[in-house]
Amino acid sequence: MPDRLSKLAALLEADPADPFVLYGLAQEHAKQGTDDAHARAIEFYDRCIAADPAYHYAYYHKAMSQIALDDNAAAATTLRAGLVAARASGEQKAMSEISSLLDQIT
């Protein structure tokens, strides 16, 4: 496990529902670029979203991992949920970026 992942895992032990740490772990896994790493990233994005449904970029990056796994249908579903969350909190930039990615895959 790379050093960054170990540090994040230690932080997660201290607070298993910390959305920032969950998102960080997801990002670190996604960076590895393998199918297994993207699958693991999706698990952490899901945990991040469960801990904080308003964590808008977790939706976006979860969809990116789903796209990397050639699952555009799942990515579209994720992005639609992200749009709902971004709209609910009035996050225009997140709405724009999520919507743009959704347009690219549908």
Backbone torsions as a table, in degrees:
resi	resn	phi	psi	omega
1	MET	NA	122.4	179.5
2	PRO	-57.7	155.5	-175.5
3	ASP	-53.1	-45.0	-178.6
4	ARG	-61.4	-43.3	177.9
5	LEU	-62.2	-41.1	179.9
6	SER	-63.3	-42.0	179.6
7	LYS	-64.1	-43.3	178.6
8	LEU	-65.6	-39.2	178.3
9	ALA	-62.3	-38.7	177.8
10	ALA	-65.4	-41.0	176.4
11	LEU	-63.6	-37.5	-179.4
12	LEU	-65.8	-34.6	177.2
13	GLU	-61.0	-36.7	179.9
14	ALA	-70.2	-33.7	-180.0
15	ASP	-148.9	90.1	-174.8
16	PRO	-64.7	-10.3	-179.4
17	ALA	-113.2	18.5	-179.7
18	ASP	-75.4	109.8	-176.4
19	PRO	-62.1	-33.0	179.4
20	PHE	-63.8	-44.1	179.6
21	VAL	-69.1	-42.1	178.3
22	LEU	-60.8	-43.0	177.8
23	TYR	-63.5	-43.0	178.6
24	GLY	-60.9	-43.2	177.1
25	LEU	-62.5	-42.0	178.4
26	ALA	-60.6	-45.5	-179.1
27	GLN	-62.3	-42.2	-179.9
28	GLU	-63.7	-41.0	177.9
29	HIS	-66.3	-45.6	-178.5
30	ALA	-59.4	-36.3	180.0
31	LYS	-60.4	-26.6	-179.2
32	GLN	-66.7	-27.3	170.4
33	GLY	80.4	-5.6	179.1
34	THR	-83.9	162.3	177.6
35	ASP	-59.4	-44.8	179.1
36	ASP	-61.3	-40.9	-179.9
37	ALA	-66.5	-39.6	177.2
38	HIS	-65.9	-38.6	177.9
39	ALA	-62.8	-41.8	178.4
40	ARG	-67.1	-39.8	177.9
41	ALA	-59.3	-43.6	-179.8
42	ILE	-59.3	-39.3	177.1
43	GLU	-59.9	-43.3	179.9
44	PHE	-72.1	-37.0	174.8
45	TYR	-61.1	-41.3	178.4
46	ASP	-61.3	-42.3	178.8
47	ARG	-66.1	-37.3	177.2
48	CYS	-62.9	-46.7	-179.4
49	ILE	-64.5	-38.5	177.8
50	ALA	-64.6	-37.9	-180.0
51	ALA	-73.5	-33.8	-178.5
52	ASP	-149.7	90.8	-177.8
53	PRO	-60.1	-13.9	179.3
54	ALA	-93.8	10.2	178.6
55	TYR	-81.4	80.3	-167.8
56	HIS	-56.3	-41.2	-174.8
57	TYR	-75.0	-13.3	173.2
58	ALA	-65.9	-36.5	177.6
59	TYR	-65.4	-46.9	-177.9
60	TYR	-59.6	-50.0	-176.0
61	HIS	-75.2	-29.4	172.3
62	LYS	-61.1	-44.5	178.4
63	ALA	-61.7	-37.8	178.1
64	MET	-62.1	-40.0	176.7
65	SER	-67.4	-38.1	177.8
66	GLN	-65.1	-39.0	176.3
67	ILE	-63.4	-42.3	178.6
68	ALA	-60.5	-27.7	177.8
69	LEU	-93.0	14.0	179.8
70	ASP	58.9	37.9	178.0
71	ASP	-119.5	69.0	-178.2
72	ASN	-64.8	-30.0	178.9
73	ALA	-64.4	-45.8	178.2
74	ALA	-65.6	-39.3	178.8
75	ALA	-61.7	-42.2	179.0
76	ALA	-62.5	-41.1	177.7
77	THR	-62.5	-43.9	178.4
78	THR	-61.5	-45.6	-178.2
79	LEU	-65.3	-37.7	177.2
80	ARG	-63.2	-41.5	176.7
81	ALA	-64.1	-38.6	177.5
82	GLY	-64.3	-37.9	176.5
83	LEU	-62.5	-42.6	178.3
84	VAL	-60.1	-46.3	-179.6
85	ALA	-64.3	-42.8	-179.5
86	ALA	-66.9	-40.1	177.5
87	ARG	-62.4	-43.4	-177.5
88	ALA	-60.9	-31.4	179.9
89	SER	-101.8	3.7	176.5
90	GLY	69.3	26.3	-178.6
91	GLU	-84.6	90.5	-175.6
92	GLN	-62.6	-43.3	-178.3
93	LYS	-64.0	-44.8	178.7
94	ALA	-62.9	-42.0	178.5
95	MET	-59.4	-43.8	-178.6
96	SER	-63.6	-47.2	-178.0
97	GLU	-67.9	-41.6	179.0
98	ILE	-65.5	-44.3	179.8
99	SER	-62.4	-40.2	179.5
100	SER	-62.5	-44.3	178.2
101	LEU	-65.8	-39.7	177.1
102	LEU	-60.0	-43.5	177.9
103	ASP	-60.7	-36.3	-178.5
104	GLN	-67.7	-29.8	-174.6
105	ILE	-102.8	-6.9	-179.2
106	THR	-115.2	NA	NA
